Amino acid sequence: MSQAGSTFEQLPRYIRVRSKPDDAFVEFDFAIGYPDLFVELVLPHQAFTLFCAANHVQHMTAQMSDALDADARKWRYGETRDDE
């Protein structure tokens, strides 16, 4: 994903929610520009809603999430799935 020529404000912001809907806090990954370079954050639900609105976030697609998971497996365990 190339972001050449984009200003910081123009870069897309991505989130990937990791917690369950009924959890007290929202645990999520937040990335700016590159979905594979993210920080893990935890916020109360109301703060999470405000955070998402302020950052105009996009939810990572299933394809993006699968690619990140595959890359993590490769780096952590030296494994890839047979269908990759």
N, C-alpha and C positions, 0 to 999 in steps of 0.2 A: 504494500500500500504506500504509494508515494504522496507526500504532502509538500513537494517542492513548490515554492512560490506562495504558500499560504502563510498568513500571519497567525500568530498564536490564537487570537480571538476567533479566527475562522476554522481552526482545527475541530473536527468532530469530537465529541465527548461520549464515551461508551460506559455503560454499566452492565454488570452481570450479578444478579442477586443470588446469594448463596444460602440465605436463611429461609426458613419456612414461613408462610404467611402469618401463622399464629405466634411466632416468636416475639419476645418483648422488644428486641432490637432488630434492625435490618443490617445484615452482614452482606457486603457487596464489594466487587472489584470495580475500580474506577480508572479509566484510561483516557488520555488526551492524545488524539491523533493516531496512535498505534495501539490496537487492542491487546497486543502481546506484551506491552509495557504498562503494567497497572500497579496500583496500590490497593491494599485491602483496607476497607473502612467499615466502621460500625456506627450507626446513628439510630436514635429513636425514630419511630415511624413518621411523626410530623416533621422532624428535621430532615429526614430522607426525602420527603415529598418536596420540601422547600429547596433542598440541594439540587434535586433533579430539575426543578423548574428554573432555578437560577443558572444552571449549566446547560440547559437545553439538551439533555442527554438522549442518547439512543440506546435501546436495549441491544446487547450483542445478539446476533442471530444464532440459531442452533448450529449452523455451519461454522461460524466464527468460534463458538464455544468448543465444538468438537475439535477444531484445528488446534486451539490452545491446549486442550486436554491431551491430545496426541503428542504435541511438542513437549509438554511437561513429562509425560511418560517416557519419552525418548531420552530426555536429559536426566531424569531421576533414576530410571531403571534400565536404560538401554533397550527399551522394548518399543515395538510398533505393532499395531494390529495387522492381522493378515490381509484385511481389505484396504490397506493404505498403499 
